[in-house]
């Protein structure tokens, strides 16, 4: 899967900032970025069609993009956690 510009920039920035060079780290970082791309696609779908969609019988059901969004967020957060980055939170 080709990364979007947003994800490719994130990939390059995190890779260089944290010096990620090992194959496992690269794979986890790529998973983070691919998940971000999936999140963006799901967000657009939800924005376009809403959280609830209707089937052919006019019955409401959850938009399948909601599950994609949830799953991609989960995969992104799990991969970030597994990268074990030393993230410094800046306060004002």
N, C-alpha and C positions, 0 to 999 in steps of 0.2 A: 504494500500500500504506500503510495507516494504521499509524503507529508505536505500539508498546506504551508503557505509562507509563515503563518503565525507559529505553527508547530515546529517548523524547521529552524526558525529563529530561537525558539525556546530550547530546542535540542542543542544547538550550537552554544548558546549562552550557558546552559547548565553544564554541558560537557567541559567547556573551557574553565568556567568559574570553579568547578569542583574537581577538575583534573581527572575526569572519568576516562579510563583507557582500557580497562579490562572488558572482555567480551560479555560477561554477565551484566556488568553495569551498563554497557551500551544497549543491550537487549532490554533491560528494565527501563532505561530512559526512552528508548523507542516506543515501548508500551505506553509510557506516560503520554508521549506526543500523539500517538495513534488514538489513544483514548480521548484526548482533547479534541481531535478532529471529529471523532464520532459524536462527542458531546455537542459540538457546534452544529452538526447536521441535524441531530435530534432536536436541539433548541429551535432551529429554523422551522422544522416540521411542526413542532408544538405551537410555535407562534402563528404559523399559517393556518393550522386546522384545529387548534385548541387541545385541551387535555382530554376532552371527551369527543369521540367520533361515533358515527351511527353506522350500523351494519346494513345489509340489504333489506332487512326487515324493519328498518327504522328504530332499532333497539340501541340505546346508548351503550358504549363500551369504552374502556380506557384506550387512549391513543397508544398504539404499540411503541411509538417513539418515546413515551414516558419510561418504558422498561429499558430501552436502549440508553436513554440518558442516565438512569439510575445505575445500570450495569457498567457503563463507561466511566462514570464518576468513581464507582467503587474500585474498578481496575486501576484507574489513575492514582487514587489515594493509596491503594495497596502497594503499587509499584514505587511510588515516592517513599513510602515507609521502608520498603525493602532496600532502597538505595542508601538509606541511613545517612542522609546528608546532614551536615552540621549547619542548621539554618539559624541564623541570628535574627531575632525579631528587633526591628528598630522602633524605638519609642520616641515620642516628641519631647 
